[in-house]
Amino acid sequence: MRKPLFLIGMMGCGKSTMAAQLSRLTGAPRLDLDEEIERREGRSIPEIFAADGDAGFRLCETTALRAVCAGVPHIVATGGGIVTRQENIDLMRAHGTVIWLCRPLEDMIRDVRQDTRPNLAGDKEERMRTLYAAREPLYRAAAHIAFSNHMPPHQAAQQLLHMLESQGMIG
């Protein structure tokens, strides 16, 4: 793989699962950006949000993203809000291929666990609808490719890989 693949999209769209599947199929290393942030900060995502708020977390996220962009190419599962900072979009687009994993909002609402998501406090469904309405245009603008992630993980990864290969975006 010549450059990183950045998987973007709402929580519950399948970024972590797709990254693992693509890594298995290609042999390229995978990286979960939230896990990288926790490793670098020595704190969990909920702890970072509690202590530093959304703005503090976003700064940690950008710092980790810069380091990923400077390293060897990975298949990167990003956090759902990475597109809320233009600097992150610019970094991902300049250094790799940005893939928006699209999935029906109702499916994501059904599948996401609220207890591990600091930004879903309160009414999960209402919060996800609000986040999606704000972020959907950002995902659309940031992505080189939009991919409908509506099939079993292994099949979806094979189809995405074929799409990337046929467009010369991976090789």
C-alpha positions in Angstrom: 0.0 0.0 0.0 1.5 3.3 -1.1 -0.6 5.6 1.1 -3.0 5.4 4.0 -6.7 4.6 3.7 -8.8 6.7 6.1 -12.2 5.2 6.9 -14.6 7.9 8.0 -18.3 7.9 8.9 -20.7 7.9 11.8 -20.3 5.7 14.8 -21.8 2.4 14.0 -21.0 2.5 10.3 -18.4 -0.2 10.5 -15.0 1.6 10.4 -13.2 -0.6 12.9 -14.6 -3.8 11.4 -13.8 -2.7 7.8 -10.3 -1.7 8.8 -9.7 -5.2 10.3 -11.1 -6.9 7.2 -9.1 -4.8 4.8 -6.0 -5.4 6.8 -6.6 -9.2 6.7 -7.2 -9.1 2.9 -4.2 -6.8 2.0 -1.7 -7.6 4.7 -1.5 -3.8 5.4 -1.4 -2.8 9.0 -4.6 -1.4 10.6 -4.8 1.4 13.1 -7.7 2.5 15.2 -7.2 6.2 15.8 -9.2 6.2 19.0 -7.0 3.4 20.4 -3.9 5.4 19.3 -5.2 8.5 21.1 -5.7 6.4 24.3 -2.2 5.0 24.0 -0.6 8.4 23.4 -2.6 10.1 26.2 -2.6 7.3 28.7 -6.3 7.8 29.3 -9.5 6.4 27.9 -11.6 8.4 25.4 -14.4 9.0 28.1 -11.7 10.2 30.5 -10.3 12.7 27.9 -13.8 14.0 27.2 -14.6 14.3 30.9 -11.4 16.2 31.7 -10.8 18.2 28.5 -14.2 18.3 26.7 -14.8 17.9 23.0 -12.3 20.6 22.1 -9.5 19.0 24.1 -10.3 15.6 22.6 -10.2 17.0 19.1 -6.8 18.5 19.7 -5.5 15.0 20.8 -7.2 13.6 17.7 -5.4 16.0 15.3 -2.1 15.4 17.0 -2.5 11.6 16.6 -3.6 12.0 13.0 -0.5 14.1 12.2 1.7 11.3 13.6 -0.2 8.6 11.6 0.2 10.7 8.4 4.0 11.0 9.0 4.4 7.2 9.5 4.1 4.1 7.3 0.7 3.7 5.5 -2.0 2.1 7.5 -5.7 1.3 7.1 -7.0 3.8 9.6 -10.4 3.6 11.4 -11.0 7.2 12.5 -13.5 8.5 15.0 -16.9 9.7 13.8 -16.1 13.4 14.6 -12.8 13.6 12.8 -14.4 15.6 10.0 -15.4 18.4 12.5 -12.0 20.0 12.1 -11.0 21.2 8.6 -7.3 20.5 9.5 -8.1 16.8 9.9 -9.9 16.7 6.5 -6.9 18.5 4.9 -4.4 16.1 6.5 -6.3 12.9 5.4 -7.0 14.1 1.9 -3.3 15.2 1.4 -1.8 12.0 2.7 -4.2 9.3 1.7 -7.5 8.1 0.3 -10.5 9.0 2.4 -13.4 6.5 2.3 -16.8 7.4 3.7 -18.6 4.3 4.9 -22.3 4.9 4.5 -24.9 2.9 6.3 -28.6 3.6 7.0 -28.9 5.8 10.1 -31.6 3.6 11.6 -29.1 0.6 11.5 -26.4 2.7 13.2 -28.8 3.9 15.9 -29.8 0.3 16.6 -26.2 -1.0 16.7 -24.4 1.7 18.7 -23.9 1.2 22.4 -24.5 4.4 24.3 -22.5 3.4 27.4 -19.2 3.7 25.7 -19.9 6.9 23.7 -19.4 10.2 25.7 -21.0 12.3 23.0 -24.3 10.3 23.2 -25.4 11.4 26.6 -29.1 11.7 27.0 -31.4 10.5 24.2 -29.2 8.3 22.0 -31.5 8.4 19.0 -32.0 12.2 19.0 -28.3 12.7 19.6 -27.3 10.5 16.7 -29.8 12.2 14.4 -28.4 15.6 15.3 -24.8 14.5 14.9 -25.6 12.8 11.5 -27.4 16.0 10.3 -24.3 18.1 11.1 -21.7 15.6 9.9 -23.2 14.1 6.8 -22.2 17.1 4.6 -18.7 17.0 6.1 -18.3 13.3 5.3 -19.5 13.9 1.8 -17.1 16.8 1.2 -14.1 15.0 2.8 -14.4 11.7 1.0 -12.6 10.6 -2.1 -15.1 7.7 -2.2 -18.5 7.0 -0.6 -19.0 3.3 0.0 -22.4 1.7 1.0 -21.5 -0.6 3.8 -24.7 -2.7 3.9 -23.5 -6.3 3.5 -21.6 -8.8 5.7 -18.1 -7.5 6.7 -16.0 -9.9 4.6 -18.1 -9.3 1.5 -18.1 -5.5 2.0 -14.3 -5.5 2.4 -13.8 -7.5 -0.8 -16.1 -5.2 -2.7 -14.4 -2.1 -1.4 -11.0 -3.5 -2.2 -12.1 -4.3 -5.7 -13.4 -0.8 -6.1 -10.2 0.8 -4.9 -8.1 -1.5 -7.1 -10.2 -0.8 -10.2 -9.8 3.0 -9.6 -6.0 2.7 -9.1 -6.3 3.9 -5.5 -4.5 0.9 -4.0 -2.0 -1.5 -5.4 
